[in-house]
Each structure stands twice: as structure tokens, then as C-alpha cells.
Amino acid sequence: MMTVKVQDLVKGDWYIIDNGLLSPVRAKLIESPRQGRGYKSAVLMDVKGSDCGLFDEMGSVYVTDIVSEHNKE
């Protein structure tokens, strides 16, 4: 599975995430992945579970679960 580099993540942008349990869903990055001199392994995202019939929720998502950037429209 291909993932986005943590250096390329931008706060406020939309991404596609896939944790293996759900089908790929949209999620908006709420916080910056930078932490001091390094990067976080999990970031706060607003996950749109309604894309696959579940609830929309905010929570921590592992950076390795971020598959690609969502199309900007």
C-alpha cells in the first residue's frame, strides 16, 4: 500500500485514508504533523465515515494509514 510522506502533509487539506477495516474514506487534517524537530506518528483528522455508511468522527489516525491526497475541487 502506498502512503503519503509525512513531510508532504498540510494542515487543512483533505486526504484519503485506509486502515484496513473500512473502505478508503475522506479525512481532513486538523493538526500539523510537525512536532518539535520531528514528526508525529498519529495526527488528528476529521474522518468522513458517512462515505461508507458510518458516522463522521474526529480522532487520531496513523500517518501510515494516509494513502493519498483527495482531489481538490
Protein Blocks (a to p, Z undefined) as FASTA:
>chain_A
ZZddfklpcghiacdddehjaccdddddfbdfbehjbccfbdcddddfklnopacddddd
dfklpmbdcddZZ
